[in-house]
């Protein structure tokens, strides 16, 4: 049976009518999909079907269903671009949270991968906002406001991603001396979208703490980002010991960040250098798809 008793709150659940309205189909179709197992549903005490929001999002993405009424899913309608402007950059700079959520969730609903959203429209928008301080007095304000909205969206998206408790674990964070929250959070979200359970330690993470967490979690992947020159130099100085520790754990190491673009690190072949979030996600996807050693020995 695809249905089971719900322990979620009503705010996390959709009625069959709400989902039907959202994607422009009949309520009977949604009920049939739930009864056939194509759409996982739960039952209320009164016996009514309810669809967890995360499951509704999965269904929309997998079936490429058109979201004709975003409000039924708790989303605002995406704003219309005017005069060649970038509506995402504009919404981020203004702190227009509903517009930003609508645009980013809309991209995700239409099948765009998390990594592609981060590396594409989100990165472009943030780069445009980052240039504002050269010309406009509110440039720093706009950048900080936009960063906060990006963090909000990534955390909201992570709440929708369902990762198996038995999935491989990735542990990571920003290198010592790196105060930026967003890059490491972006990697964590993209890895979870690939079915990897991500433990994000956040900014300015001591490398011995990173290693300790990786041992405790039995990590298959360890990632570290460096967005400043100081963080890049700290990472370079301790890279040999970090590589040795991750090898001892049996994990694969991913390093990346904008500070490595201009000044790459000298890394051995078994260290993955990710210039984009998509590269980190692809590496994790390949590692997850590879047969496990004990499976190869089986007869």
Residue frames relative to the residue before (quaternion, step in Angstrom):
aa qw qx qy qz dx dy dz
X 1.0000 0.0000 0.0000 0.0000 0.00 0.00 0.00
X 0.3726 -0.7305 0.5282 0.2203 3.58 -1.00 0.85
X 0.6681 0.5014 -0.2953 0.4637 3.56 1.27 -0.29
X 0.0715 0.7791 -0.6207 0.0509 3.57 -1.07 0.71
X 0.6563 -0.5181 0.3650 0.4094 3.54 -1.21 0.37
X 0.3818 -0.7442 0.5096 0.2018 3.51 -0.96 0.90
X 0.1231 -0.7563 0.6364 0.0883 3.52 -1.15 0.78
X 0.4979 0.6455 -0.4259 0.3925 3.57 1.27 0.25
X 0.5347 -0.5982 0.4788 0.3563 3.55 -1.27 0.30
X 0.6622 -0.5224 0.3595 0.3993 3.56 -1.22 0.49
X 0.6289 0.5627 -0.3433 0.4122 3.61 1.05 -0.70
X 0.6887 0.4564 -0.2759 0.4912 3.60 1.22 -0.37
X 0.6909 0.4618 -0.2530 0.4953 3.56 1.31 -0.08
X 0.2329 -0.7486 0.6055 0.1371 3.54 -1.20 0.66
X 0.4255 -0.6466 0.5552 0.3044 3.53 -1.12 0.58
X 0.6321 -0.5175 0.3961 0.4192 3.57 -1.21 0.32
X 0.6142 0.5454 -0.3471 0.4525 3.60 1.10 -0.64
X 0.6537 0.5158 -0.3225 0.4501 3.60 0.92 -0.86
X 0.6745 0.4748 -0.3066 0.4750 3.59 0.88 -0.85
X 0.6242 0.5383 -0.3393 0.4532 3.59 1.00 -0.79
X 0.6630 0.4938 -0.3015 0.4750 3.59 0.94 -0.87
X 0.6421 0.5555 -0.3292 0.4131 3.57 0.97 -0.83
X 0.8055 0.2676 -0.1275 0.5131 3.59 0.91 -0.88
X 0.5292 -0.7028 0.3755 0.2916 3.57 1.25 0.35
X 0.5414 0.5711 -0.4376 0.4350 3.58 0.93 0.87
X 0.6231 -0.5348 0.4009 0.4061 3.56 -1.27 0.08
X 0.5850 -0.5810 0.4303 0.3675 3.55 -1.15 0.57
X 0.6141 0.5557 -0.3554 0.4332 3.59 1.05 -0.67
X 0.6100 0.5440 -0.3571 0.4522 3.60 1.10 -0.62
X 0.6518 0.5078 -0.3158 0.4664 3.56 0.95 -0.88
X 0.6450 0.5131 -0.3212 0.4664 3.59 0.96 -0.82
X 0.6501 0.5142 -0.3186 0.4598 3.58 0.97 -0.81
X 0.6411 0.5163 -0.3267 0.4645 3.60 0.98 -0.84
X 0.6475 0.5105 -0.3175 0.4684 3.56 1.03 -0.78
X 0.6861 0.4854 -0.2880 0.4591 3.57 0.92 -0.89
X 0.6827 0.4784 -0.2794 0.4765 3.59 1.14 -0.64
X 0.5395 -0.6499 0.3878 0.3691 3.58 1.26 -0.19
X 0.4855 0.6648 -0.4448 0.3529 3.60 1.23 0.04
X 0.7616 0.2108 -0.0976 0.6050 3.54 1.23 -0.54
X 0.3391 -0.7646 0.5111 0.1978 3.58 -0.48 1.17
X 0.0327 -0.8051 0.5915 -0.0303 3.56 -0.78 1.07
X 0.2466 -0.7163 0.6262 0.1842 3.51 -1.32 0.34
X 0.3619 -0.7211 0.5474 0.2224 3.55 -1.26 0.34
X 0.3969 -0.6760 0.5656 0.2562 3.53 -1.06 0.77
X 0.6966 -0.4300 0.3454 0.4588 3.56 -1.29 0.10
X 0.7002 0.4661 -0.2626 0.4728 3.56 1.09 -0.72
X 0.5887 -0.6227 0.3509 0.3776 3.59 1.27 0.08
X 0.5027 0.6538 -0.4361 0.3601 3.61 1.21 0.15
X 0.4774 -0.6595 0.5013 0.2930 3.55 -1.08 0.75
X 0.0075 -0.7687 0.6396 0.0041 3.54 -1.11 0.77
X 0.2714 -0.7690 0.5659 0.1214 3.55 -1.04 0.89
X 0.3963 -0.6957 0.5362 0.2672 3.63 -0.64 1.00
X 0.5791 -0.6169 0.4029 0.3490 3.58 -0.94 0.85
X 0.6355 0.5307 -0.3349 0.4499 3.60 0.97 -0.81
X 0.6583 0.4948 -0.3080 0.4764 3.59 1.03 -0.76
X 0.6201 0.5341 -0.3417 0.4619 3.59 1.04 -0.73
X 0.6468 0.5072 -0.3156 0.4741 3.58 0.98 -0.85
X 0.6372 0.5224 -0.3301 0.4605 3.61 0.94 -0.85
X 0.6687 0.5114 -0.3037 0.4463 3.56 0.88 -0.96
X 0.6473 0.5188 -0.3198 0.4578 3.59 0.92 -0.88
X 0.6782 0.4873 -0.2934 0.4653 3.59 0.92 -0.91
X 0.7008 0.4867 -0.2841 0.4374 3.59 0.82 -0.98
X 0.7504 0.3811 -0.2121 0.4966 3.59 1.00 -0.77
X 0.3435 -0.7561 0.4754 0.2903 3.57 1.35 -0.18
X 0.2184 0.7899 -0.5364 0.2018 3.55 1.05 0.77
X 0.4320 -0.6858 0.5229 0.2638 3.57 -1.09 0.73
X 0.2914 -0.7310 0.5889 0.1840 3.58 -0.90 0.94
X 0.1176 -0.8389 0.5307 0.0270 3.56 -0.17 1.30
X 0.7688 0.1798 -0.1255 0.6007 3.59 1.23 -0.41
X 0.2095 -0.8257 0.5109 0.1151 3.60 0.19 1.24
X 0.5959 0.5996 -0.3707 0.3846 3.59 1.04 -0.72
X 0.6023 0.5733 -0.3571 0.4256 3.59 1.13 -0.58
X 0.7023 0.3931 -0.2469 0.5396 3.57 1.28 -0.40
X 0.5872 -0.5963 0.3615 0.4111 3.55 1.27 0.21
X 0.5770 0.5795 -0.3741 0.4373 3.59 1.23 0.39
X 0.4306 -0.6559 0.5496 0.2869 3.53 -1.17 0.61
X 0.5684 -0.5593 0.4616 0.3886 3.56 -1.25 0.35
X 0.5241 -0.6449 0.4519 0.3244 3.57 -1.01 0.80
X 0.4683 -0.6793 0.4810 0.2965 3.62 -0.90 0.83
X 0.4510 -0.6765 0.5174 0.2669 3.53 -1.22 0.55
X 0.4367 -0.6897 0.5131 0.2653 3.55 -0.92 0.94
X 0.1122 -0.7958 0.5937 0.0413 3.57 -1.00 0.87
X 0.8662 0.0996 -0.0712 0.4845 3.55 -1.15 0.73
X 0.6772 -0.5243 0.2909 0.4265 3.57 1.01 0.80
X 0.4278 0.7136 -0.4633 0.3051 3.60 1.23 0.19
X 0.4454 -0.6364 0.5525 0.3023 3.54 -1.31 0.35
X 0.3058 -0.7952 0.4842 0.1992 3.63 -0.21 1.19
X 0.6199 0.5388 -0.3596 0.4428 3.60 1.08 -0.60
X 0.6582 0.4899 -0.3094 0.4806 3.58 0.90 -0.88
X 0.6483 0.5192 -0.3204 0.4554 3.57 0.98 -0.82
X 0.6757 0.4983 -0.2927 0.4576 3.57 0.92 -0.93
X 0.6431 0.5146 -0.3188 0.4690 3.57 1.00 -0.81
X 0.6796 0.5009 -0.2940 0.4482 3.58 0.87 -0.95
X 0.7017 0.4552 -0.2652 0.4796 3.59 1.03 -0.74
X 0.4217 -0.6979 0.4736 0.3329 3.58 1.22 -0.37
X 0.3527 0.7509 -0.4805 0.2845 3.56 1.18 0.60
X 0.2129 -0.8480 0.4730 0.1091 3.56 0.36 1.29
X 0.6720 0.4854 -0.3392 0.4447 3.68 0.77 -0.82
X 0.6526 0.5083 -0.3205 0.4615 3.61 0.96 -0.81
X 0.6585 0.5109 -0.3117 0.4563 3.57 0.92 -0.90
X 0.6510 0.5064 -0.3171 0.4681 3.59 0.91 -0.88
X 0.6519 0.5266 -0.3216 0.4407 3.57 0.92 -0.89
X 0.6876 0.4824 -0.2928 0.4568 3.57 0.87 -0.91
X 0.7148 0.4511 -0.2722 0.4600 3.58 0.81 -0.96
X 0.6545 0.4797 -0.3168 0.4911 3.60 0.94 -0.80
X 0.6102 0.5585 -0.3500 0.4396 3.57 1.08 -0.69
X 0.6385 0.5130 -0.3194 0.4765 3.58 0.97 -0.82
X 0.6703 0.4982 -0.2964 0.4632 3.56 0.94 -0.90
X 0.6474 0.5291 -0.3146 0.4493 3.57 0.95 -0.88
X 0.7016 0.4627 -0.2686 0.4706 3.57 1.04 -0.75
X 0.6900 -0.5422 0.2609 0.4023 3.56 1.22 0.37
X 0.4620 0.6643 -0.4718 0.3503 3.61 1.21 0.04
X 0.4596 -0.6839 0.4852 0.2927 3.58 -0.89 0.87
X 0.6371 -0.5244 0.3987 0.4002 3.55 -1.23 0.47
X 0.6676 0.5066 -0.3053 0.4521 3.57 0.88 -0.95
X 0.6581 0.5133 -0.3146 0.4522 3.60 0.97 -0.81
X 0.6286 0.5160 -0.3358 0.4752 3.59 1.05 -0.69
X 0.6759 0.4985 -0.2957 0.4551 3.57 0.91 -0.92
X 0.7297 0.4325 -0.2431 0.4705 3.57 0.84 -0.98
X 0.7208 0.4495 -0.2421 0.4689 3.57 1.16 -0.58
X 0.8548 0.1453 -0.0943 0.4892 3.61 -0.40 -1.19
X 0.6574 0.5104 -0.3372 0.4400 3.61 0.96 -0.73
X 0.6642 0.4921 -0.3096 0.4699 3.59 0.91 -0.85
X 0.6375 0.5311 -0.3247 0.4540 3.58 0.97 -0.86
X 0.6669 0.5058 -0.2997 0.4578 3.56 0.91 -0.94
X 0.6823 0.4848 -0.2952 0.4608 3.59 0.89 -0.89
X 0.6240 0.5237 -0.3472 0.4646 3.60 1.04 -0.64
X 0.6408 0.5101 -0.3251 0.4727 3.60 1.01 -0.74
X 0.6547 0.4960 -0.3140 0.4762 3.56 0.97 -0.82
X 0.6416 0.5531 -0.3180 0.4258 3.57 1.03 -0.80
X 0.6535 0.5071 -0.3098 0.4688 3.58 1.20 -0.44
X 0.5138 0.6905 -0.4084 0.3040 3.59 1.21 -0.34
X 0.6064 0.5912 -0.3735 0.3785 3.58 1.04 -0.69
X 0.5911 0.5790 -0.3656 0.4263 3.59 1.21 -0.43
X 0.8070 0.2968 -0.1125 0.4979 3.56 1.08 -0.73
X 0.7995 0.2663 -0.1185 0.5252 3.59 1.06 -0.64
X 0.5666 -0.6459 0.4078 0.3091 3.53 -1.04 0.86
X 0.7217 0.4282 -0.2498 0.4832 3.60 1.11 -0.61
X 0.2827 0.8102 -0.4838 0.1718 3.60 1.21 0.30
X 0.6826 0.4696 -0.2951 0.4759 3.59 0.86 -0.92
X 0.6173 0.5408 -0.3373 0.4611 3.57 1.02 -0.81
X 0.6715 0.5022 -0.3015 0.4539 3.59 0.86 -0.97
X 0.6636 0.5104 -0.3146 0.4473 3.60 0.95 -0.85
X 0.6679 0.4872 -0.3094 0.4699 3.58 0.93 -0.84
X 0.6458 0.5159 -0.3205 0.4627 3.57 0.99 -0.81
X 0.6604 0.5092 -0.2998 0.4634 3.57 0.97 -0.88
X 0.6330 0.5345 -0.3331 0.4502 3.57 0.98 -0.82
X 0.6478 0.5203 -0.3186 0.4561 3.57 0.95 -0.86
X 0.6557 0.5016 -0.3173 0.4667 3.62 0.96 -0.80
X 0.6248 0.5279 -0.3379 0.4655 3.59 1.04 -0.73
X 0.6477 0.5112 -0.3141 0.4696 3.57 0.97 -0.86
X 0.6319 0.5316 -0.3296 0.4576 3.58 0.98 -0.84
X 0.6887 0.4901 -0.2951 0.4454 3.56 0.84 -0.99
X 0.6560 0.5109 -0.3229 0.4521 3.59 0.89 -0.85
X 0.6596 0.4907 -0.3137 0.4751 3.59 0.97 -0.77
X 0.6302 0.5168 -0.3327 0.4744 3.59 1.03 -0.72
X 0.6598 0.5027 -0.3100 0.4646 3.56 0.97 -0.83
X 0.6259 0.5358 -0.3461 0.4488 3.59 0.96 -0.79
X 0.6305 0.5427 -0.3340 0.4431 3.58 1.08 -0.69
X 0.6778 0.4817 -0.2863 0.4760 3.58 1.20 -0.49
X 0.6180 0.5602 -0.3442 0.4309 3.59 1.21 -0.41
X 0.2071 -0.7801 0.5829 0.0942 3.55 -0.76 1.06
X 0.0252 -0.8085 0.5865 -0.0418 3.57 -0.48 1.24
X 0.5054 -0.6621 0.4707 0.2909 3.56 -0.88 0.99
X 0.5264 -0.6448 0.4584 0.3114 3.57 -0.99 0.85
X 0.7006 0.4482 -0.2581 0.4916 3.58 1.18 -0.55
X 0.4133 0.7226 -0.4662 0.2995 3.61 1.25 0.11
X 0.6134 -0.5261 0.4193 0.4136 3.60 -1.20 0.40
X 0.3475 -0.7493 0.5362 0.1740 3.55 -1.13 0.72
X 0.1050 -0.7496 0.6498 0.0697 3.53 -1.14 0.76
X 0.1060 -0.7821 0.6130 0.0360 3.56 -0.96 0.91
X 0.1992 0.8079 -0.5358 0.1430 3.59 -0.84 0.87
X 0.0337 0.7824 -0.6218 0.0106 3.49 -1.37 0.01
X 0.6118 -0.5184 0.4324 0.4123 3.53 -1.33 -0.11
X 0.5776 -0.6270 0.4102 0.3241 3.55 -1.07 0.82
X 0.6556 -0.4847 0.3818 0.4353 3.60 -1.22 0.31
X 0.7779 0.2946 -0.2422 0.4994 3.56 -0.88 0.96
X 0.6321 0.4977 -0.3327 0.4920 3.58 1.29 0.00
X 0.1931 -0.8374 0.5025 0.0947 3.63 -0.34 1.20
X 0.5407 0.6756 -0.3870 0.3187 3.60 1.23 -0.16
X 0.3597 -0.7539 0.5238 0.1666 3.55 -0.89 1.05
X 0.6746 0.5916 -0.2981 0.3257 3.53 0.85 -1.08
X 0.6743 0.5156 -0.3516 0.3948 3.70 0.68 -0.88
X 0.7012 0.4608 -0.2853 0.4633 3.59 0.82 -0.93
X 0.6230 0.5259 -0.3351 0.4722 3.59 1.07 -0.70
X 0.6251 0.5368 -0.3352 0.4569 3.58 1.03 -0.76
X 0.6528 0.5000 -0.3157 0.4735 3.59 0.94 -0.85
X 0.6423 0.5320 -0.3277 0.4439 3.59 0.90 -0.90
X 0.6721 0.4981 -0.2990 0.4591 3.58 0.91 -0.90
X 0.6635 0.5018 -0.3048 0.4637 3.58 0.94 -0.86
X 0.6440 0.5092 -0.3257 0.4688 3.60 1.00 -0.73
X 0.6579 0.4948 -0.3227 0.4671 3.59 0.95 -0.78
X 0.6095 0.5401 -0.3492 0.4634 3.58 1.12 -0.58
X 0.6766 0.4521 -0.2782 0.5103 3.59 1.25 -0.40
X 0.6088 -0.5963 0.3415 0.3964 3.57 1.26 0.22
X 0.5162 0.6065 -0.4227 0.4324 3.57 1.25 0.41
X 0.3573 -0.7144 0.5515 0.2405 3.61 -0.90 0.83
X 0.1427 -0.8398 0.5233 0.0214 3.55 -0.36 1.29
X 0.1312 -0.7470 0.6488 0.0620 3.54 -1.04 0.93
X 0.0992 -0.8276 0.5525 0.0048 3.56 -0.26 1.31
X 0.2312 -0.8089 0.5314 0.0991 3.58 -0.56 1.19
X 0.5109 -0.7128 0.3802 0.2938 3.57 1.28 0.07
X 0.7793 -0.3769 0.2449 0.4366 3.56 -1.31 -0.27
X 0.8601 0.1788 -0.1016 0.4669 3.52 -1.39 0.33
X 0.2407 0.7999 -0.5075 0.2114 3.56 0.84 1.04
X 0.4077 -0.6911 0.5315 0.2713 3.63 -0.69 0.98
X 0.5116 -0.6807 0.4231 0.3098 3.58 -0.86 0.89
X 0.6185 0.5221 -0.3686 0.4572 3.61 1.06 -0.53
X 0.6070 0.5286 -0.3456 0.4824 3.59 1.17 -0.56
X 0.6223 0.5380 -0.3266 0.4654 3.56 1.03 -0.79
X 0.6679 0.4896 -0.2956 0.4764 3.57 0.93 -0.89
X 0.6376 0.5341 -0.3248 0.4502 3.60 0.95 -0.88
X 0.6736 0.4844 -0.2971 0.4727 3.58 0.88 -0.93
X 0.6420 0.5327 -0.3230 0.4469 3.58 0.99 -0.80
X 0.6396 0.5040 -0.3233 0.4820 3.59 1.04 -0.74
X 0.6773 0.5055 -0.3002 0.4424 3.56 0.84 -0.96
X 0.7321 0.4281 -0.2277 0.4784 3.58 1.01 -0.84
X 0.3641 -0.7230 0.5042 0.3008 3.60 1.20 -0.32
X 0.0963 0.8659 -0.4859 0.0690 3.54 1.05 0.82
X 0.3117 -0.7117 0.5999 0.1908 3.52 -1.17 0.73
X 0.7669 0.1753 -0.0835 0.6117 3.56 1.25 -0.56
X 0.0710 -0.7444 0.6616 0.0566 3.54 -1.15 0.76
X 0.0346 -0.8054 0.5913 0.0219 3.60 -0.80 0.93
X 0.0263 -0.7787 0.6267 0.0126 3.54 -1.18 0.60
X 0.1715 -0.7947 0.5778 0.0719 3.56 -0.91 0.96
X 0.1056 -0.7732 0.6230 0.0543 3.55 -1.20 0.62
X 0.0799 -0.8357 0.5433 -0.0039 3.56 -0.45 1.25
X 0.7269 0.3379 -0.2282 0.5527 3.59 1.27 -0.09
X 0.6246 -0.5428 0.4006 0.3933 3.56 -1.22 0.44
X 0.6333 0.5363 -0.3365 0.4450 3.58 1.00 -0.79
X 0.6653 0.4874 -0.3018 0.4783 3.58 0.97 -0.84
X 0.6231 0.5392 -0.3403 0.4530 3.57 1.02 -0.76
X 0.6797 0.4848 -0.2956 0.4642 3.59 0.92 -0.88
X 0.6276 0.5193 -0.3407 0.4694 3.60 1.02 -0.73
X 0.6554 0.5117 -0.3039 0.4650 3.55 0.98 -0.88
X 0.6436 0.5267 -0.3214 0.4529 3.58 0.96 -0.87
X 0.6723 0.5211 -0.3001 0.4317 3.58 0.96 -0.85
X 0.7712 0.3248 -0.1642 0.5223 3.57 1.11 -0.72
X 0.3673 0.7788 -0.4620 0.2122 3.57 1.28 0.06
X 0.6454 0.5410 -0.3385 0.4198 3.61 0.87 -0.88
X 0.6889 0.4642 -0.2886 0.4762 3.58 0.90 -0.89
X 0.6223 0.5293 -0.3426 0.4640 3.61 1.07 -0.67
X 0.6401 0.5161 -0.3224 0.4690 3.58 0.97 -0.83
X 0.6534 0.5131 -0.3152 0.4587 3.58 0.92 -0.89
X 0.6690 0.5072 -0.3028 0.4511 3.58 0.94 -0.87
X 0.6786 0.4762 -0.3075 0.4672 3.60 0.90 -0.84
X 0.6102 0.5271 -0.3546 0.4734 3.59 1.06 -0.60
X 0.6465 0.5247 -0.3139 0.4562 3.55 0.99 -0.83
X 0.6550 0.4971 -0.2988 0.4843 3.57 1.08 -0.74
X 0.4247 -0.6841 0.4767 0.3526 3.56 1.12 -0.71
X 0.5115 0.6367 -0.4104 0.4056 3.54 1.26 0.46
X 0.3879 -0.6712 0.5740 0.2639 3.53 -1.34 0.35
X 0.3181 -0.7723 0.5308 0.1437 3.56 -0.95 0.94
X 0.0976 -0.7547 0.6473 0.0436 3.54 -1.05 0.93
X 0.0346 -0.7773 0.6280 0.0157 3.58 -0.89 0.94
X 0.1512 0.7860 -0.5865 0.1238 3.56 -1.07 0.73
X 0.3636 0.7182 -0.5501 0.2222 3.53 -1.33 -0.14
X 0.6316 -0.5941 0.3506 0.3538 3.52 -1.14 0.69
X 0.6028 0.5714 -0.3703 0.4159 3.62 1.12 -0.51
X 0.6570 0.5042 -0.3119 0.4658 3.58 1.23 -0.39
X 0.5025 0.6624 -0.4275 0.3548 3.60 1.23 -0.24
X 0.7521 0.3727 -0.2029 0.5044 3.57 0.85 -0.98
X 0.7902 0.1702 -0.0759 0.5838 3.58 1.10 -0.68
X 0.1456 -0.8307 0.5323 0.0741 3.60 0.26 1.22
X 0.4474 -0.6582 0.5378 0.2782 3.51 -1.28 0.51
X 0.4334 -0.6488 0.5546 0.2892 3.54 -1.24 0.54
X 0.0659 0.8357 -0.5339 0.1103 3.57 -0.18 1.30
X 0.4982 -0.6342 0.4930 0.3264 3.59 -1.14 0.57
X 0.7117 -0.4986 0.2983 0.3947 3.54 -1.28 0.35
X 0.6982 0.4807 -0.2966 0.4399 3.60 1.05 -0.58
X 0.5922 0.5071 -0.3850 0.4939 3.60 1.26 0.25
X 0.2979 -0.7668 0.5473 0.1544 3.56 -0.73 1.08
X 0.1584 -0.7628 0.6215 0.0822 3.57 -0.77 1.07
X 0.1203 -0.8206 0.5584 0.0150 3.57 -0.48 1.23
X 0.2387 -0.7891 0.5532 0.1196 3.55 -0.56 1.17
X 0.7698 0.1815 -0.1046 0.6029 3.55 1.28 -0.38
X 0.6239 -0.5096 0.4240 0.4139 3.54 -1.30 0.23
X 0.6113 0.5655 -0.3487 0.4301 3.58 1.05 -0.72
X 0.6372 0.5204 -0.3334 0.4604 3.60 1.02 -0.71
X 0.6416 0.5042 -0.3221 0.4800 3.59 1.01 -0.76
X 0.6595 0.5079 -0.3041 0.4633 3.57 0.98 -0.87
X 0.6531 0.5140 -0.3155 0.4579 3.59 0.98 -0.83
X 0.6241 0.5287 -0.3340 0.4685 3.57 1.03 -0.77
X 0.6660 0.4937 -0.2972 0.4737 3.58 0.91 -0.91
X 0.6393 0.5268 -0.3286 0.4538 3.58 0.98 -0.81
X 0.6670 0.4980 -0.2969 0.4680 3.57 0.96 -0.84
X 0.6470 0.5134 -0.3171 0.4662 3.55 1.01 -0.81
X 0.6651 0.5044 -0.3046 0.4587 3.57 0.99 -0.81
X 0.6893 0.4847 -0.2785 0.4608 3.58 1.07 -0.73
X 0.5631 0.6166 -0.3909 0.3872 3.59 1.17 -0.50
X 0.5196 -0.6376 0.4582 0.3370 3.60 -1.02 0.72
X 0.4753 -0.6667 0.4939 0.2927 3.53 -1.03 0.75
X 0.6554 -0.5563 0.3360 0.3849 3.59 -1.08 0.67
X 0.6774 0.4862 -0.3227 0.4479 3.61 0.87 -0.85
X 0.6075 0.5475 -0.3604 0.4487 3.59 1.15 -0.54
X 0.6412 0.5316 -0.3282 0.4456 3.56 1.03 -0.73
X 0.6952 0.4777 -0.2842 0.4558 3.59 1.08 -0.65
X 0.5477 0.6389 -0.4007 0.3623 3.56 1.23 -0.31
X 0.2612 -0.7642 0.5722 0.1429 3.56 -1.16 0.57
